[in-house]
């Protein structure tokens, strides 16, 4: 096992990078709108965006206006209907999505589903001028504690798509399950379900979305997420879970997201006094999706 100094030093570097990413100009706190499209929607208009929007054969399509303001799609102003490919915003880079801007704002699309399994499409707007400054968010964390770096065993399973309920009532998000991680705490065994988050390089990042008894008291009420690391080239082995790397969900900072609800299997019956604490600035949840 590495020295405590080494572990703490690596965590400090990671923590700085994580906070900088969260509060960058087009980070989660810059979201100002989340619009929704049903599979049959055509010629829909949105308050903060130009042109009209709709869905054709499962693709989110943008049609520019005959004159006036327009989107910039991959560095060009479209002259006719164009698909806005779903993906995370371009600071991350994801899949085949391309940079889309409207003035200073960044525009992105997402794919979700309804409670009855129907496809649902979202259009989000990020405004760098509205991004919450770090100092105003009041983000803090527990000091690094090596006791929360706990050994365990990863058990891979066939990847299964699971449509999880989200903080946006009526909207579900696909959370591919890739296996479980089992560890011991205070003499008891616990098993967490892991999901596989797609990375910008086409790989899979194992993630544990969990709740514990600190939620709502010292940490974010809806739970936290924690990225784990594969320790072999075949992505079949994970040796540790380090709760010092747990962070609040994006919905702790903005309304315009669809954070999945932590699965019941991942509700821990003890306090995890490690990782990120709840932000001082509280978000009053306002739903953006209303079923027609």
C-alpha positions as CSV (number, residue, x, y, z in Angstrom):
1,X,0.0,0.0,0.0
2,X,1.4,3.5,-0.9
3,X,2.3,5.8,1.9
4,X,-0.3,8.1,3.4
5,X,1.7,11.1,2.2
6,X,1.5,9.8,-1.4
7,X,-2.2,9.0,-1.2
8,X,-3.1,12.4,0.3
9,X,-0.9,14.3,-2.2
10,X,-2.5,12.5,-5.2
11,X,-5.9,13.2,-3.8
12,X,-5.2,17.0,-3.4
13,X,-4.1,17.2,-7.0
14,X,-7.3,15.4,-8.1
15,X,-9.5,17.4,-5.9
16,X,-8.2,20.7,-7.3
17,X,-8.8,19.4,-10.9
18,X,-12.3,18.2,-10.1
19,X,-13.3,21.5,-8.6
20,X,-11.8,23.5,-11.5
21,X,-13.7,21.2,-13.9
22,X,-17.0,21.7,-12.1
23,X,-16.8,25.4,-12.0
24,X,-15.3,26.1,-15.5
25,X,-17.2,28.4,-17.8
26,X,-19.3,25.6,-19.3
27,X,-19.4,23.4,-16.3
28,X,-22.5,22.1,-14.5
29,X,-23.2,25.4,-12.8
30,X,-23.5,27.2,-16.1
31,X,-26.7,25.4,-17.1
32,X,-29.7,27.8,-17.5
33,X,-32.3,25.7,-19.4
34,X,-33.4,22.2,-20.1
35,X,-36.1,21.8,-22.7
36,X,-37.8,18.5,-23.8
37,X,-38.9,17.0,-27.1
38,X,-41.2,14.0,-27.6
39,X,-40.5,11.7,-30.6
40,X,-43.3,13.3,-32.7
41,X,-42.5,16.9,-32.0
42,X,-42.0,19.2,-34.9
43,X,-41.3,23.0,-35.3
44,X,-41.0,23.6,-31.6
45,X,-39.5,26.9,-30.4
46,X,-37.5,27.5,-27.2
47,X,-37.2,30.8,-25.4
48,X,-33.4,31.0,-25.2
49,X,-32.7,29.5,-28.7
50,X,-33.2,30.5,-32.3
51,X,-35.0,28.6,-35.1
52,X,-37.3,25.6,-34.6
53,X,-36.6,22.1,-33.1
54,X,-38.1,18.7,-33.6
55,X,-37.3,15.0,-33.8
56,X,-37.0,13.0,-37.0
57,X,-36.3,9.3,-37.0
58,X,-34.9,9.5,-33.5
59,X,-32.6,12.5,-34.3
60,X,-32.9,16.0,-32.7
61,X,-33.1,18.4,-35.6
62,X,-32.5,22.1,-35.6
63,X,-33.9,24.3,-38.4
64,X,-32.4,27.8,-38.6
65,X,-34.7,30.9,-39.1
66,X,-35.0,32.5,-42.6
67,X,-33.1,35.4,-41.2
68,X,-31.6,36.7,-37.9
69,X,-29.6,34.9,-35.2
70,X,-28.4,31.4,-35.8
71,X,-26.6,28.6,-34.1
72,X,-22.9,27.9,-34.8
73,X,-22.7,24.1,-35.4
74,X,-19.1,22.8,-35.5
75,X,-17.9,26.2,-36.6
76,X,-20.5,26.9,-39.3
77,X,-23.9,28.6,-39.5
78,X,-26.3,26.0,-40.9
79,X,-28.5,27.1,-43.8
80,X,-31.0,24.2,-43.5
81,X,-32.1,21.5,-41.0
82,X,-29.2,19.9,-39.2
83,X,-28.9,17.2,-36.5
84,X,-27.6,18.2,-33.1
85,X,-25.9,15.0,-32.0
86,X,-26.4,14.1,-28.4
87,X,-23.4,14.1,-26.1
88,X,-21.8,15.7,-23.2
89,X,-20.8,19.3,-23.6
90,X,-17.7,19.9,-25.6
91,X,-15.3,20.7,-22.8
92,X,-15.6,17.0,-22.1
93,X,-16.0,15.8,-25.7
94,X,-18.3,12.8,-26.1
95,X,-19.2,10.4,-28.9
96,X,-19.8,12.1,-32.3
97,X,-21.2,15.3,-30.9
98,X,-19.7,18.5,-32.1
99,X,-19.4,22.0,-30.6
100,X,-22.7,24.0,-30.8
101,X,-22.9,27.6,-29.7
102,X,-25.5,30.4,-29.6
103,X,-23.5,33.5,-28.9
104,X,-21.6,32.8,-25.7
105,X,-23.9,30.0,-24.8
106,X,-23.2,26.3,-25.5
107,X,-26.0,24.0,-26.6
108,X,-26.2,20.3,-26.2
109,X,-28.8,17.5,-26.6
110,X,-29.4,14.4,-24.5
111,X,-31.4,11.2,-24.8
112,X,-33.6,10.0,-21.9
113,X,-36.8,8.0,-21.5
114,X,-40.2,8.4,-19.9
115,X,-41.6,6.2,-17.1
116,X,-43.5,4.2,-19.8
117,X,-40.3,3.6,-21.8
118,X,-40.8,6.2,-24.6
119,X,-37.8,8.0,-25.9
120,X,-37.4,11.5,-24.7
121,X,-34.9,14.2,-26.0
122,X,-33.5,17.1,-24.1
123,X,-31.9,20.4,-25.2
124,X,-29.7,22.1,-22.7
125,X,-28.2,25.6,-22.7
126,X,-25.1,26.6,-20.8
127,X,-24.3,30.2,-20.2
128,X,-20.8,31.0,-19.0
129,X,-21.9,34.4,-17.8
130,X,-24.4,32.7,-15.4
131,X,-22.0,30.0,-14.0
132,X,-21.9,30.0,-10.3
133,X,-18.6,31.2,-8.9
134,X,-16.8,28.7,-6.7
135,X,-16.7,31.1,-3.8
136,X,-20.5,31.5,-3.9
137,X,-21.2,27.7,-4.0
138,X,-19.5,27.1,-0.7
139,X,-17.9,23.7,-1.7
140,X,-15.8,21.9,0.9
141,X,-14.6,18.4,1.7
142,X,-13.4,16.2,4.5
143,X,-9.7,16.0,5.0
144,X,-8.1,13.0,3.4
145,X,-8.4,9.9,5.6
146,X,-6.6,6.7,4.5
147,X,-9.0,4.6,6.6
148,X,-11.6,5.3,3.9
149,X,-9.4,3.6,1.2
150,X,-10.9,0.2,1.6
151,X,-9.8,-3.0,-0.3
152,X,-12.4,-5.1,-2.0
153,X,-13.4,-7.4,-4.8
154,X,-14.9,-6.5,-8.2
155,X,-17.2,-9.0,-9.8
156,X,-17.9,-8.2,-13.5
157,X,-21.3,-9.1,-15.0
158,X,-22.6,-8.8,-18.5
159,X,-23.4,-5.1,-19.2
160,X,-27.1,-4.5,-18.7
161,X,-28.9,-1.3,-19.5
162,X,-31.0,-0.1,-16.5
163,X,-33.4,2.8,-16.8
164,X,-33.0,4.5,-13.5
165,X,-35.4,7.0,-12.0
166,X,-34.0,10.5,-11.7
167,X,-34.4,13.7,-9.7
168,X,-36.4,15.0,-12.7
169,X,-39.8,13.3,-12.0
170,X,-41.1,11.4,-15.0
171,X,-37.7,11.1,-16.7
172,X,-35.4,8.1,-16.6
173,X,-31.7,7.8,-17.6
174,X,-29.9,4.8,-18.9
175,X,-27.3,3.6,-16.4
176,X,-25.4,0.6,-17.8
177,X,-24.6,-1.8,-15.0
178,X,-21.2,-3.6,-15.3
179,X,-20.8,-5.5,-12.0
180,X,-20.5,-5.2,-8.3
181,X,-17.8,-4.3,-5.8
182,X,-17.8,-6.0,-2.3
183,X,-15.9,-4.6,0.7
184,X,-15.9,-4.8,4.4
185,X,-16.6,-2.1,7.0
186,X,-16.7,-2.6,10.7
187,X,-16.8,-6.3,10.3
188,X,-19.7,-6.4,7.9
189,X,-19.7,-7.1,4.1
190,X,-21.3,-4.6,1.7
191,X,-21.8,-4.9,-2.0
192,X,-22.3,-1.9,-4.3
193,X,-23.8,-2.0,-7.8
194,X,-21.4,-0.3,-10.3
195,X,-22.4,1.5,-13.5
196,X,-20.1,2.0,-16.5
197,X,-19.8,5.7,-17.5
198,X,-18.6,6.2,-21.1
199,X,-15.4,8.2,-21.4
200,X,-14.3,10.6,-24.1
201,X,-11.8,8.0,-25.3
202,X,-14.4,5.3,-25.8
203,X,-13.6,3.4,-22.6
204,X,-15.7,2.7,-19.5
205,X,-15.3,4.4,-16.1
206,X,-16.7,2.3,-13.2
207,X,-18.8,4.4,-10.9
208,X,-20.6,3.8,-7.6
209,X,-23.6,5.9,-6.9
210,X,-24.4,5.6,-3.2
211,X,-26.2,7.0,-0.2
212,X,-25.1,6.9,3.4
213,X,-26.1,8.3,6.8
214,X,-24.4,11.6,6.3
215,X,-26.7,12.5,3.4
216,X,-28.7,15.6,4.2
217,X,-26.6,16.4,7.3
218,X,-23.0,17.0,6.1
219,X,-23.2,15.7,2.6
220,X,-25.6,16.2,-0.3
221,X,-29.1,14.8,0.4
222,X,-29.5,12.8,-2.9
223,X,-26.3,10.9,-2.4
224,X,-22.9,11.0,-4.0
225,X,-20.9,9.4,-6.8
226,X,-17.5,7.9,-6.7
227,X,-15.3,6.8,-9.6
228,X,-13.3,3.6,-9.1
229,X,-10.2,2.5,-11.1
230,X,-9.5,-0.7,-12.9
231,X,-6.2,-2.2,-11.9
232,X,-5.6,-4.4,-14.9
233,X,-5.6,-4.0,-18.7
234,X,-8.6,-6.2,-19.2
235,X,-10.9,-4.1,-17.0
236,X,-11.8,-7.1,-14.8
237,X,-10.1,-6.1,-11.6
238,X,-10.7,-3.3,-9.0
239,X,-8.7,-3.5,-5.8
240,X,-9.9,-0.5,-3.8
241,X,-12.7,1.8,-3.2
242,X,-11.5,5.2,-1.9
243,X,-14.4,7.2,-0.4
244,X,-12.2,10.3,-0.2
245,X,-13.0,10.7,-3.9
246,X,-16.8,10.8,-3.4
247,X,-18.4,14.0,-4.8
248,X,-21.9,15.5,-4.8
249,X,-24.2,14.9,-7.8
250,X,-24.5,17.8,-10.3
251,X,-28.1,18.3,-9.1
252,X,-26.6,19.7,-6.0
253,X,-25.6,22.7,-8.1
254,X,-28.3,23.1,-10.8
255,X,-31.9,22.3,-11.6
256,X,-31.2,21.5,-15.3
257,X,-29.9,17.9,-15.0
258,X,-31.3,14.4,-14.7
259,X,-29.2,12.8,-11.9
260,X,-30.1,9.2,-11.4
261,X,-31.5,8.2,-8.0
262,X,-29.1,5.9,-6.1
263,X,-30.2,2.3,-6.4
264,X,-31.6,0.7,-3.1
265,X,-28.7,-1.8,-3.2
266,X,-26.3,1.1,-2.7
267,X,-27.8,2.5,0.5
268,X,-25.1,2.2,3.2
269,X,-26.2,2.0,6.8
270,X,-23.3,3.9,8.2
271,X,-21.7,7.4,7.9
272,X,-19.1,7.9,5.2
273,X,-17.2,10.8,6.7
274,X,-15.0,11.3,3.7
275,X,-15.2,13.0,0.3
276,X,-17.2,16.1,-0.7
277,X,-19.6,17.8,1.7
278,X,-22.9,19.4,0.6
279,X,-22.5,22.9,-0.9
280,X,-23.5,25.8,1.3
281,X,-25.6,27.2,-1.6
282,X,-28.8,25.2,-1.7
283,X,-30.8,24.5,-4.9
284,X,-34.6,24.6,-4.7
285,X,-35.7,21.8,-7.1
286,X,-37.8,23.0,-10.0
287,X,-38.9,20.4,-12.5
288,X,-38.4,21.0,-16.2
289,X,-40.4,18.1,-17.7
290,X,-44.1,18.1,-17.8
291,X,-45.8,15.1,-19.5
292,X,-48.3,16.3,-22.1
